């Protein structure tokens, strides 16, 4: 099970590496069923090198949409949403709380070596 979670975390890490070029995210907020796993959160924080927060309500996509609607309506600013005025944090995980077994460079080489042929 841990190997599957580490694989998922490393794939997210590869995507996050690209996002970091355009964003200065100091916190990553997660939701959904997998966010219930503390191991996943600890591995994710380490892989991303940033703080990971889980909200009390793990199905929060609708809450995020509602927050953006409040921005559109003028009740909140985009900075309010970025700061997390709509967030009720249940757990905050720092990078390094859990060590990764997989090396991101190795995972990246494996992914790059996979070629889909039609």
For each residue, the residues with C-beta under 8 A, 3 or more apart:
1: 4 5
2: 5 6 39 101
3: 6 7 101
4: 1 7 8
5: 1 2 8 9 37 39 40 43
6: 2 3 9 10 43 100 101 102
7: 3 4 10 11 102 107
8: 4 5 11 12 34 40
9: 5 6 12 13 40 43 44 47 100
10: 6 7 13 14 47 100 102 104 107
11: 7 8 14 15 107 111
12: 8 9 15 16 44 47 48
13: 9 10 16 17 47 48 104
14: 10 11 17 18 104 107 108 111
15: 11 12 18 19
16: 12 13 19 20 28 47 48
17: 13 14 20 21
18: 14 15 21
19: 15 16 22 23 25
20: 16 17 23 24 25
21: 17 18
22: 19
23: 19 20
24: 20
25: 19 20 28 50
26: 50 51
27: 50 51 52 53 84
28: 16 25 44 45 48 50 51 52 53
29: 52 53 54 55 84 87
30: 34 35 41 44 52 53 54 55
31: 35 54 55 57 58 59 60 61
32: 35 58 59
33: 36 58
34: 8 30 37 40
35: 30 31 32 40 41 54 58
36: 33 54 58
37: 5 34 40 41
38: 41 42 91 93
39: 2 5 42 43 98
40: 5 8 9 34 35 37 43 44
41: 30 35 37 38 44 45 52 54 91 93
42: 38 39 45 46 93 97 98
43: 5 6 9 39 40 46 47 98 100
44: 9 12 28 30 40 41 47 48 52 93
45: 28 41 42 48 49 50 51 52 93 94 95 96 97 98
46: 42 43 49 95 96 97 98 99 100
47: 9 10 12 13 16 43 44 100 104
48: 12 13 16 28 44 45 52 95
49: 45 46 95
50: 25 26 27 28 45 95
51: 26 27 28 45 92 93 94 95
52: 27 28 29 30 41 44 45 48 92 93
53: 27 28 29 30 84 87 89 91 92 93
54: 29 30 31 35 36 41 58 89 90 91 93
55: 29 30 31 58 60 63 87 88 89 90
56: 88 89 90
57: 31 60 63 88
58: 31 32 33 35 36 54 55
59: 31 32 62
60: 31 55 57 63 64
61: 31 64 65
62: 59 65 66
63: 55 57 60 66 67 86
64: 60 61 67 68 86
65: 61 62 68 69
66: 62 63 69 70 86
67: 63 64 70 71 76 81 85 86
68: 64 65 71 72 81
69: 65 66 72 73
70: 66 67 73 75 76 81 86
71: 67 68 74 75 76 77 78 80 81
72: 68 69
73: 69 70
74: 71
75: 70 71
76: 67 70 71 80 81 85
77: 71 80 81
78: 71 81 82
79: 82 83
80: 71 76 77 83 85
81: 67 68 70 71 76 77 78 84 85 86
82: 78 79
83: 79 80
84: 27 29 53 81 87 89
85: 67 76 80 81
86: 63 64 66 67 70 81
87: 29 53 55 84
88: 55 56 57
89: 53 54 55 56 84 92
90: 54 55 56
91: 38 41 53 54
92: 51 52 53 89
93: 38 41 42 44 45 51 52 53 54 97
94: 45 51 97
95: 45 46 48 49 50 51
96: 45 46
97: 42 45 46 93 94
98: 39 42 43 45 46
99: 46
100: 6 9 10 43 46 47 103 104
101: 2 3 6
102: 6 7 10 106 107
103: 100 106 107
104: 10 13 14 47 100 107 108
105: 108 109
106: 102 103 109 110
107: 7 10 11 14 102 103 104 110 111
108: 14 104 105 111 112
109: 105 106 112 113
110: 106 107 113 114
111: 11 14 107 108 114
112: 108 109
113: 109 110
114: 110 111
115:
116:
117:
118:
